[in-house]
Amino acid sequence: MASKYVDKSALIQVIGTVFNNPNLLDAEDKYSFDEEDFYDDFHKIVFEPIYNLYKMGAQTITIEAIEDYLNQRPKKMGIYKAYQGREYLLKCSDVASLATFNYYYNRLKKMTLFRGYERLAHMDLSWLYDPDNIFDTKKKAEQEDWFDNTPIEKIADTIDEKIDEIRSTYVDETPNDECQVGFGIDELLEDLKENPEIGYPLFGHYVNTITKGARLKKFYLRSAATGIGKTRSMVADACYIGCGQMYDLKSGQWVTTGKPQKVLYIATEQPIDEIQTMMLAFVSGVDEEHILNADYFAGEWERVAKASLLLKQSQIYFKALPDFSLKDIENTIKRNIREHDIQYCFLDYLHTSMKILEEVTKRSGGVRLREDNILFMISITLKDICNQYGIFILSATQLNGDYRDAKEYDQNLLRGAKSIADKIDLGMIMLKVSQEDLEALKPILEKGGFEPPDTKISVYKNRRGRWKDVLMWCKSNKGICRIDPMFVTKYDYELCEIEDLKIKVEEDSIF
């Protein structure tokens, strides 16, 4: 059945304008084309050679070049001729206007969106936009005005909100939590026997003892000042969970970390290539500088090559969100749950953006909210996603300026919103070790034969965990993204007797 969401004028204008001005295809950040934008075989066949010829180096596109291209593809040439492709292209070229390209491009993409919902979800979207409406002229004018002036992202949000509304009405019933306290308690105990509240292991000695691993339905927060290593720590945890192997420098061997899990890494600052080199450095144990400079010591290239293979085989998915809204974060996570079944999500890091400022200002009726209100809203969203979808989320924040003189390392040091800590299950703060710290640690260092630590991690919140208000003293190697705790103390430098919890995990048979 043919779709009503086709704008023939938009097709003519877009094809004709790109034909006349193929350099528009260079603006990939502004204009992107998909096969589905051209609703039938003929229009796909007409646009394909324009796109491919330009990408292959042609500065101008001619009908002769298009037909030479199609002559090498007889089946497509047959369709082109059957629908008088030459005449159609000439018509497109004659009527096309560069001045109106943005308008028609946006209409084309919006039509693609509507056909997508129609095709994939079998949705009738006439309530929102019905181009076939010829009887209610007022409604038609209102819909056309809305369609033309609403960004495509907002259109998608409107449709998704309607879906959520239907779901909440007919599917998501409010649970009745009122019961006698013993109800289901035997089942709970049996479930805990089979599935103790211990998650997938994170990287580093004593880390899993304190955190009990990356527990599903939990939201962890690791905060630090700029340059301490919060991104590198997050990269390490993502790879430790998602890769299955890493190179152990002490033994000089590759070691198994468990069966690779499905992971999503969302970056709000770094592009993918910067994250990739950090990941290669962590997995291979080769300093990132060696990778960036392609200057390897003996045996290092082989380790990097294997790390590259492990990352290519992994199910670690990456998304860059340099300017994001709450909806962007939520949609990105939900889409990866739906499409990739991810269970572990790393979001680097929580901060405000222009897009989120606009979003929350609209939500609040034009009232501009403070940074702490916005960050608190983000934390609520993330914790709700953890609970609703049963996934683990680790994120990070910056510290405020008070950390330099602080004696207690808790949520009061979080930049923007100490209230974030109300929603998290585990809170950590990473700091540089001071000279005062080293003086106080001398007895422990001398007795234990430890090297002086350079990083301390304060665990100030640990819901349903034994260890909190403690410091993990670490030796870091930022070049390979590894921060390894050596021992644990209380805030007064009293050594804690703590065991290194080894979480048993399934190992992948290929390793």
N, C-alpha and C positions, 0 to 999 in steps of 0.2 A: 504493500500500500504506500502510495506516494505521500510524503510529508507536506504539510501546509507551511512548514517553516523553511521556506526557500524565498530568497529575494533575488530575482533575476537581474534587477537593476544593479544590485550590489555586486553580483558575479561579473557582469559586464564591465563595471567601473574598475573593480579590483584587477581583473585579468588585463584589461586594456591599459591601465596605469602602470602596472608592473611590466607589461610588454614594452611600453614606451620608456619607462624609467627603471630598468632592472637593478640599478644601484640601490633601490629601496630594500632589496634583499640583504644588503649589508647591515641594515639597522635591526639586527636580530633581537636586541634588547627591547625594541619597540614593536616590531612586526614579526610574528611567527606564523607559519602556515602548516597546516596538517592536511592529510589526504581527505579527512572528513569535512573540511571546509568546502569542498567541491562535491556537491551532493550526488552526482551521477558520473558514470564512466566517461562520458564525453568531456565534461568540464575538467575532470582529473587528467585526462589525456591532453587537453589543450594547455593546462598549466604546467604539467610535468616537464616538458622540454624547455619552457621559459626558465624555470627554476634551475634545472640541471645544467643547461648550457651556460648560464651565468656563473654558477658555482664551479664549472670547469674552466672558466677564464674568459668567456666571451664578454666583451664590453658593451656591445649592442646586440639586440636580438632581431633577427629578420624572419619573415615567414618561410623563406627558402631554407634557412638553417633549421627551423622547426620541422619542416617536412623532410629534410635530410635525416634528422634525428629519428623521426617516426618511420621512415622507409626501412630502417634497420629493425623495426618492430612491426611486422606486417599486420598482426591482429589489431594493434592500436591504430595503425594507419587506416585500416578498413573502417573502423568506427569514426575516425576523423573525417574521412571522405564521405561516409554515409550521412553525416550530419553537417556537411558543407563547412568544414573547419576553417578553410581559408577565408571564406566570406564572413564567418563569424568573427575571426580575429581582426579582419579589416574593420568591421563594425565596431568592435571593442576599442580598437586603436583610435578610430575617428571621434568617438563620443567621450572618451576618457578625459578626466580632468584631474590634474595633480592637486588642485586646490580643494577638491572634495574627497580626496582619497581617505583621509582619516575617518570621515563620517561613514563612508561605505565599507571600509575595512572593519569598523566596529560593528556595523550591522551584520556583516558576513559572519564574524566570530560569535555574535549573539545567536544568530540562526543555528550555527553549529552546536552551541550549547543546548538550545531547545531540542534539536534533533537527537542529541545525546541522551537527554532525559527521556525523550519519547521512545528511542530505540532500546536503551539499556534497562530502563525502569518501567516502560510501558505506561508512562504518565500522560494524562490529559492536562495540559497546561493552559487551556482556554480561559480559565479563571484569571490568569495573570496576563496573558497576551494571546489574542486570537486574530491573526491577520485575515481570516476568512469572514469576519463579522461585517456584514453589509447592511444590517437592519438598525442597530443601535449606534447611530452616528456619534452621539455624545460619548458613549463608552469607548467607541473605537478611537476617537480623537484623544481621549485621556490615556488609553493604552499606548498609542503610538508616541505620544509625548513622553510617557514614562519609559518606554523602550529605548527611545533615542537618547534620553538624558540620564539614564541610570548606568553606571559602570557595570561591566560584565561580572565583576566580583560580587557586587551588591545583588545582582539578579540571582546568581547562584546561591547567595546567602538567604535570599527571600524564599527560594524553593526549598532549601534545606531546612529552614525554620518551619515551613509548613509540614514537612515530613516529620520533624521532631515533635511538632504539635499533635499530629495524628498519632504518633507512637505513644506520647505521654498520655493521650486520651484513652486509647484502646488497648495498649500493651503494658506500659510501665505503671502498674498500680502501686500506690503507696503501701509499703509493707506494714503489717500489723505487728509491732514489736512488743505488744503487751502479752505476757504469759507468766506462768508460775516459774520460778527461778531454776527449777530442776529440769524443765522441758528440754529435751535433746542433749542433756549433759553427757550421757553415755556415748552417744554418737560423736560428740566433740572429742572425748577422751580417746576413742578408737581412731578418729581421724588424726589426732596429734601423734598417736603411736606410729601410724603409717607415714604421716607427713608432718614432722616436727617443724616449728616455726623457725626454720633455718633456710636462707636463700642461697643463690648461686655465689660461689666465692668471688671476692674482690681481690685486687692485687695488694700484697704487702703483709709482712709478719704482724700478728696481733690484730690486724684490721678486722678479720672475720670473727675473732674472739669478742671484740667489742660490738661490732655491727650485726653479728649473726648472718653476714653475707647480704647480698642484694635480694631482699625479701619482696615477693610480689605483694601488691597493694600498699607498698610503702613509698614514701617520698623523702629522700635524703637531700640535705643541703650542705655543700662544702664551700665555705667563703674564704676569701683571701684578699690581701692587698695586691695591687698590680705588680706583676713580675715574680710572684712567689711560686707559681706553678699550678694554679687551679685547672687551667686548660689541659696541661700536660698530664695531670693526675686523672682527669676525666678521660682523656685519650687512652691512658693506660688501662683503666677499668673497662672501657668499651672493648678494647682489643683482647684483654684477658678473658672476658666473657664470650666474645664473638669469634676469636680466631682458632682456639683449640691448641695452639702451640706457641712457644716463645723460646728464645735462646737464653740459656742460663749462663751468665758470665763466670760464676764460681766453678761450676762443673765443666764448662766449655762444651756443653751439649744442648741439643734441643730437648725441651721437656714439654710434656702434655699438661694442659690446663683444664682439660675436660672436653666434652662434646660441645662444639661451637653452638652458641645460642643466637637467636634472631634479635638484632640490635638496631635501634635507630639513634643516629647522632645528629642533633640539630645545632648548627653553629649560627650565632647571631653576629659574629664579627669576622672570623677567618673564612676565606674561600677554601674550596675542597683541596687544592694542591698543598696548602699549608698544613691542613689536617693530615693529608696523606703522608707527607714526609715525617711528621711526628709519629704516625702509626708505624711506618717502616722502621723508624729508629727504635721504638719500644719493642716491637716483635723481634727484630734482628739483634738488638743490643749493640748496634752500630751508631756512633754519634751522629746526630742530625747534620752537623757541619760537614762531615765526610760525605754524606749523601748529597747535600746541597752543592758541594764543590766537586762532586764526582772524583774525590781523592781518597782512595781506600787503602787501608793497611792490608797485609796478606790475609786472605780468607774472608775479608769483610764483604766483598762484592757477592760472593756465593751466599752468604747469610742474608743479604738484602734481597737477592733474587728469590730466595726461598720465602722470605717475608712477603714479597710482592705476590707470589703464588698463593700463599695462605690468605691474603687479603682479597684476592680475586675470587677465591673459592668460598669466602665467608659470606654470611648473610648479614653483613653490617651495611645499613643503608644511611645515606647522607642527605641532609637538606640544609641549604643555606637560607637563613631568614634575616638579612641585614636590617630590614625595616618590617616590623611585624605587628600584628594585632593579636588580641586574645583569640579571635576566631581563626587566625592563621595558625597559631600554635595548636589549637584544638583540632582543626581540620587536618593538619599535617600528621599528628599522632594518630587520629582515628583512621586516616587513609592508610597509614602503614600497618596498623592493626588489621584492617580489613584486607589489604592486598598482600601483606608479607607476614602476617601473624606475629609481629614483633611482641616481645614480652619485657624488653629492657630498653629504656629510653634515657638518653643523656642530652640535656639541654644546657648549652654553654653560651650565655649565662643570663640571669634575670636582670633586666634593666628596662628603662622606658625608651620609647621610640616615637618618632613623629606620628606614625600610623596608629599606635596604641593610644597616644594622647587624643587624636581626633576621634577614635572609636569610643573611648570612655567619656569624652566630653559630650558626644551625641547621646550616649546612654543616660547621662546625668542631666539631660535637658539643657545643655549649654554651660553647665557649671564646670569650671576647670578644676580637676582634682589634683591634690598634692601627690608627689612621687610615692610617698608611703602608702597612700590609698591604692594607687595603681599596682604597686608591687604586691600588696596584700591580695588584690583581686587575682593577679596571676597565680599566686600560691594556692588560692582557693580552687582555681580552675584545674591546676595540676593535681592537687590532692583528690579532687572529684573524679578526674580521669583514672587515677590509680585505683580508686575504689570501684568505679563503674566497670572498668575493663580488666581488673586484676593484673595490672602491670607494675613494674618497678620504674621509678623515675629518680634520677640524680641530676640536680642542677647546682648552680653556683651564684654567688653574689660578690660584689665588691665590699670592702670594709670602709667605714667612715674614718675620719682623721683621729678619732679618740684611741685607736688601737695602739698608737705609739707609746702612750703613757699608761695604758691599762694594766691593772693588776688582776682583774678577772676577765676571762675571755669567753664571753657569752653573747646572746642575741643583741645586747646593747651596742655592740660594735658593728652590726650590719648596716651597710649604707642604705639610707632611704626608708627602711621599714623593719624595725625590730619585731613588728607584729607578724612578719613572715614565719617566725619560729613557732607561732601558735598552730600552724597547719602542717608542719613537718614532723616526721617520725624520728629522724636523727639529724642532729646539727653539729657540724665541725667547723673549726676556724684554723686556717693555716697561717703561721707566722714565722718570721726569721728568729733564730736563736740569738739572744743578746749576750753580751759579755757578762752581765749579771747572772744570767742563766748558767753559763759555763762555770762560773765560780761556785754557784750553789750545787752544781752537779759533780764537782770534782771527786767526792768520795765514791759515787756510783761509777764514774768513768774509770777511776783507778782500780777499784775492786773488780769490776767486770771486764776490764781490758777493752772497753769500747773506744772507738774513735770519737772525737767531739762531734755532736750532732750539729746540723746547720738549719734544720726545720723542726718546728714543734706544731703538733696538731691537737687543738683543744676539742674534746668531746663534751659539749655543754648540754646536749639534750639527747636522750636515748630512750624513747618510749618502749616499754616492755623489754628493756635491756638492763643488765646488771651494772655495766660499766658506764658511768658518766661523771662529769666533773673530774676528768683525768686528762693527762697530757701524754701523747705519743711522741717520743723523741726520735727523730728520723735523720738518715743520711740520704741526701738527694743527689741524683745525677740527672740534671735537666736535659742534657744532651741526648739521653735515651729515655726520657720521660718516666724515670723510675724514682720514686720516693719510698724508701723502705724503713719502717719503724724498727728501732733496735731495742727499746725498753719503754716501760710505761710508769709514770709517776702520778701522784696526786698533785694538786696545784701548789702544795707546799714542798715539792721535790722529794716526798717520801716514796720510795720504790714500791710498786705494786707487784705482788706475786701473781703473775698472770701466765696462763698457758697459751700456746699458739694453736688455735683451733684449726684442725684439718677437716674441711668439709668434703665428704665423699661425693663425687659426681660421676655420672656416666661418661665413659670415654668413647670417642668416635672410633669405629673399627678401622678407618683408613689410616689412623695413626698407630 
